[in-house]
Amino acid sequence: MKNAITFDVEDWFQLAYRRVTGQFTLPSEEVAHSVERILKILAQRRVKATFFVLGLVAEAFPNLVNQIHEEGHEIASHGYKHEHINEQVEKFRADLGKSIEILEAITGERVQGYRAPFWSIKAHSIETLRILAQSGLRYDSSILPRGGNRTGRRPFHPLPDSAFVEFPPAVLPFWICNISVAKGRYLRALPYQIIKEMIRRGNEEGNVAVIDIHSYELDEGQLRGLHTLGLKQRLKISALHFAYSLNRASVEKKLLSLLNDFEFAPLKEISTTALRQ
């Protein structure tokens, strides 16, 4: 079975700085360096992936987006500003539209997929999902499976009478909850053998495993620009950086192991067959 390896392309420091100060900074060169590192690994293993690119990053580094596309990977939308999706429908529609416009202008190719910042789309967010489908997208990969049951662990159609597909991330099921074994801090924290076994079991049950790695998980994670902040803000960003850096050194090794142990394809290729398997 083909699974999906996906990367959220964003600048950690830019988002952390905004979270602490409420102010925007420009994305740094570090985001480009980390993506180039990822591209080198994928090229060596001859694997194609899906890159969910933030609009702000695409604006700052259009050549990077073009490079990802030219190397045969899928370019999908991660929104424009990386803001939590709420009930402000028109604001979300504008953010989505701007991100798609930027990406399609760079690649000359239709954007087919979306991932919400903070995985902030819920299974009951029908209006939000309709906006995605109406925007010409074919799939979303934003809804985390909730609770300890099996609902939502495999690709499904979230909208009635629509071919639009939802791809949840790979999870480790427990009695009262699901742990997303292949994303963010869980990918850093869990031993690889647990991740491997849960993907294997899911594949045996016909579930496509969606692996999510932030591009910054493979950068050196150096803090910058702290001299412009007050002591309290510097401490807040430093604390966030410490939390997000724990076991980061293991991510590249786990990525290499995943690429060796499983087959992967971009989500746009899997979306046409996932519900038939």
Secondary structure, 3 states (H helix, E strand, C coil): CEEEEEEEECCHHHHHHHHHHCCCCCCCHHHHHHHHHHHHHHHHHCCCCEEEECHHHHHHCHHHHHHHHHCCCEEEECCCCCCCCCCCHHHHHHHHHHHHHHHHHHHCCCCCEECCHHHCCCCCCHHHHHHHHHCCCCEECCCCCCCCCCCCCCCECCCCCCCCEECCCCCEECCCCEECCCEHHHHHHCCHHHHHHHHHHHHHCCCCCEEEEEHHHHCCCCCCCHHHCCHHHHHHHHHHHHHHHCCCCHHHHHHHHHHHHCEECCHHHHCCCHHHC
